[in-house]
Amino acid sequence: MKKYLKFSVCGLTTILLLVTNAFSQSDSVKSKPVIIGYVAGFRGLINTDKIAAQKLTHINYAFVNVKGNSAFLGNLKTDTVNFRKLNLLKQKNPDLKIFISIGGWAWSENFSDAVLTDSSRAEFAQSSVDIIRKYNLDGVDIDWEYPARPGEEGNVYRPEDKQNFTLMFQAIRKELDVLQKETGQKKLLSTAVGGFTDFLNTSEMGKAQQYLDYVNLMTYDLYTGGGTASHHANLYDSKKIASNSSADKTIKAFIAAGVPANKLVMGIAFYGRNFKIDESGKKGLGDKVVSGQFGKGYTLLKDSLINKNGYKRFVDKGAKAPYLFNEKNKTFITYEDEQSVKNKCKYVKEHGLAGVMFWEYSSDPKEYLLDEINKRLANRL
């Protein structure tokens, strides 16, 4: 009897250790930060030889259009070639996941109509999943800019988008579950959402998140005008100027709205924003803006402009954001660099976020920022 009891206790201890280790390993795999890179298929053929597959966990193919009630490949000839070549990257990284990203700034005008009714949502969901079924891809990413609020001029939007946004994800998730059973492979669903807190007023993210694997926060393009030069991808609010938006503020708001931290993905900009400053401007940040436009990618900024050709680098320590100012030609450039990326990756780990995503791969062909991300999140390089 004593020997039996001793064996039972030892056996139970062994089983408990095995179970504990299994859960620990599962948690470890689950908590591995994602590194999601958007690639611009809408520009034509992608040179996949220049994509470092081993430095990514996911690639989001941008963009698939919305036409009628369906997801629609706008250039079938190049899209199909791109899908085939992106799938070949799995030979270098078998764990790499390939998504289609539907919408974007220029192709969001028809979302509201496409998901207005039960029948239209079902049609849209099926067409979306049919694309990844046909081309053996791994997931669907929705980039609706924006439900129930203006985006690009001419976009259709209506109050009921708020609820239909959630119902759209429910419909897509249902179709993905069918495909998952067909293939025996996990099929994923994500969304790219505005990196500003007001997005929560016209959506039900606390409800929608139950259908989503990742919520990609576009915590860039945060400059909203107002005539004063400010940051476009700051981690925290600036103490130097009035600041309405920051990644930290947005993340806290989404968590408060019911989105789990481990589904939130912080956005990183691989490009800068340029502003022409009034002739009276002396420092750039906080000066009066005359005009603005999208700037160049980080590789060009680092190689040609940072502390070169009259552009002096400054850091807003409170906002954890760098910027350039050329006093001679009155140009202010807000951007991200290795240090700001390091700070964002540290934030991701400290707050238990899912990882990071970035727009867009070709903006930093020398991979300065991607290498920094890998160094901080994947313990590579």
N, C-alpha and C positions, 0 to 999 in steps of 0.2 A: 504494500500500500504506500509506504513512504517513497519507494523507488518510483512508483507510478506518479505520485504527486510531484516529485522532483522533476521527472521527465516532462510532465504537463506544464509545469511552470516554465521550465527552460524552453519547451516548444513554443509556448505562448509568447515568451519574451522574443524568441527568434522571429515569430510571425509578426509581432508588433514592430520590430526593427525593420523588417522587410517592407511592411506597409508604410512605415514612416519614411523610409528611404525612397520608396516609389512616389509618395506624395511630394517629397522634397525635390526629386528629379523632375516631376511634372510641373511643379511651381517654377523651378528654375527655367525649364523650357518656355513656359508660358510668359515668364517675366523678362525673357530676353528682348531687349529693346528692338523695335522695328525701325528700319531705315528705308523709307519709301521715297522713290524718285519719280517725278513726273517727266515723261518724255513727250516731245511735241510732234506727234505723228501728223497733225494737221498741216505741217509745213512740207510734207512729202516723205520721201524715203529716209529712213533713219540709218545712220552708219553704226550698226551694233558693234562693230570692231572697236569703237571708242567708248563702249559702255563697260565699266568694270563690274561685272555681274557679282563677283565675290564680295564687293563692298556694299551690296544692297540686299534687302530681304524681300522687297516688293518693287515692281515697276508699274506705274499707272499710265496707260496709254491715252494721251489726250489729243483730240477729243472725238467722241462719237456724237453725232448730231441727233436732234429730236425733230422728226418730221411726221406730221399728222399725229397719230397716237403711238408711234413706234420709234425705237432707237434705230438710227440709220447711219450706215457707213457712207460718208460723203465722197470718198475716193476709193472705190473698191479695189482698184488695181494696186495702189500703193499700200493701202491698209492691209490687204491680205499678205503681201510680201513682208511688211513690217511684223505682222503677227508670227509668221513662220520664222523669221530671223530672231525675234525676241524669244520665242520658245527654244531656239537652239542655244541660247545663253544658259539654259538649265544644264547643259553639258558641263559648264564651268561651275555652276552652283545649283545642285539638284533641289535645294530648298527654296529657290527663287519662285515667287508668285507673280503672275502677270494678270493685271486687271485692265478692263476697259473703263475709261472715265467718260461719263456722258454729260454733255453740257458745256460748262465753261462760260466765261464772260460773253462771248459772241454767239453761243448756241443755246442760250437758256430761254429764248423768247417763247417757245412752244410748250414748255413744261406744264404751265398752269392748265392749258387745254388738254394736254395728254393725260393728266391724272385727275381730271374733273369728276369722272363718274366711276362706278364699280367696273363697268365694262371697258372703259378706256384705260383704266389702271391695269386691268388684267391683260389687255393687249400690249400695253407698254412693257409690263413686267415680262411677259413671254418673249417679246422681241428682244429685250435686253439680254435675257438669259440664253436665247437661241444663238446669239453671237458668240458667247463664250463656249457654248456647246459645240458649235460648228468648228471653231478654231482652237479647241482644247485649251482654253484659258482658265484662270482660277477664281476670278471674282469680278464684281461690278462695283464701280465707284460712281456716285452721283454728285455732280458739281452744279447744282441749281443756284444761279446767282440772279435773283433770290426769291424765295417763296414769300408772297404777300407783301412785297415791297419792291420799289424800283431797282433795276439793275441797269443794263445798257438801255439807252433810249429806244423806245418802241417795244420793249418786252411786255408781254401780257402778264398781269398779276391781279389777284383778287383776294379778298379776306379769307375765303375758304381754303386758300392754299395752306394755311396754317395746319388744318386738320388733314388735308389731302397729302401733305408732305409725309406725315406719319403713315397714312394708309398706303402710300406708294411703296414705302419700305416693307410694309407687311406683305404686299402683293409680290414684290421681288423676292423676299425671303422665302415665300411659299414655293415659287418656281425654282429657286436655288436648292431647296430641300429635295425637290423632285430630281433635279440633276445630280445631286449628291448621292441619292440612292441608286441612280442609273450607273454612275461611274465608280462609286465607292471611295470618292475623293472629296475632301472638305472643300466647299465652295463658300467664298467670303463676300461680304457686303460692307461697303464703307461709304462715307460721304465727306466731301470737302465743304466746309461751312465758313461763313464770314467770321473773321477774327475779331469782331467787335461785339460788345455785349448786347446791343440792340437786336442782334439776330435772334436772341432768345424771346423777344417780344412777338415775333411773327412765326414762331415754330413751337413745337412741343418736344423739345429734345429729351426731356425726361421720359417721355413715352416712346419716342422714336428709337432711342438707344437700345431697347430690348431686341430690335431686329438687326442691329449693326455690330460688326466686329471692331471697327475703328471709326472715330470721328476726327477727321483731319482739319485742324484749326488753321485757317489762313491768317496766321498772325503776322501779316505783312500788308503792305499798302494801307497802313493804319492812318496815314496822313489824310485828313478829310477836308482840307482846304482851310478857309478862314483867314487867308492872307498872311499867315505867319509860318516861316520855315520851321518844320519839326521833323521828327523821326518817322520812318515808315515801318520799322521792324523792331522797335524797342522792347526789351524784356520787362522793364518796370516803368512806372510813370517818371517823367523827368522832373527834377527839382529846379531846373533852370527856366523852364517855360511852362505855360499851362498845357496839361496833357490829358486828353480825354480817353485815350486807348493805350493798352499795353498787353503783352502776352499774359503776364501774371494776372491782371485784372480779368481778362477773358476766361482764363482757365479756372479761376476761382468761381466765376459766375456760372460756368457750365457745370461744375461740380455741384454747386448750390442748387442748380436746376434739376439735378438728378442723373447726370451723366457720370458713370464711374470713372475715376482717374485713370484706371488701367485700360480704358478705351480711348482716351484722349491722346492725340498725336500733335505735337507742336510743329507749326510751320516755320520754315527757314527760307529766306529769300536769297537766291544765288545771283541777284541783280540789284542795282541801285536805282534810286529815283533822283532825278536832277531838277534843280530849281534855279531860275534866274532871279537874283536878288536886286532890290532897288539900289540905285546908285549911292544912297546914303548908308547902305549896309556895311558893317565893319567886321562882323563875326560869323555871319551865316545863320547859325541856329538862333531863332527868335526874330530875325530880321524880316522885313516886309517882302513878300513874294510878288514878283511881276508875272511870271509864268512857270509852268512845270511840265515835265514829261518823264516817261520811263527812260531809265538810264541803261548803261552797259552792264555786262556780266562781270563777275568778280575777277576772273582771270585778267581781263583787260584793266580793271581798276588797279589790281595789285601790280601788274607788270608795267603799267604806263602812267598812272596818275597819283597813287598814294605817295605823298611827299616828293612828287616830281611835277615838273612843268607848271609850277605855280600853285599846285594843290597841296594844302597842308592838312595833315590828319589831326583831328581832335577826338576826344572821348568824353561823352556825357556819362560820368561815373554813376550817377543816380539811376539813369535809364539803362545802363550797361549797353550803350550803343555808340558806335563810332560815326564820324561824319567828316567830310572834306569841305574845305572852303578855299576858293581862289579869289582873293580880294581884288585882283586886277580885272578879271572878267566877270566878277560878281556871280560866280556859280557855286551853289551849295549842293552837295551830293550826300544823301543818306543811304547807308548800305550796311551789310553785315560782313564781318571778317572772322579770322580764326578765333580771336578772343571772345567776340560776342557769341559765336557758335559754341565755344567751350562753356560759356556761362549758361547757355540754353540747355546743353546736354547735362550739365550738372543739375540744373533745375529739374529736368526730366527724371533723373535718377532719384533725387531727393524727394520728389513728390509722387513717385510711383506711377508716372505716366507711361503710355504704351511705347512711346519713342518719338521719332521726328520724321517729317516729310519735307521735301523741298521742291520749289519751282525755280528753275527747270534745268535739267541735266546739262544741256549744251551751253548754259550761261557760264559754266566754270569748267572748260575742257581740260585744264590742267589738274582739276580735282583738288584744289587747295582746301576747299571747305568740306568736301566729301571725305578727304583723308582725316581732317580734324574730327568729323563726326565719328568715323571708325575708330580713331584713337580713343575717343572719350566713351563711346557706347559699346563698341565691339571688341575693345582691347586688342585692336590690330594696329599695325604700323608703328 
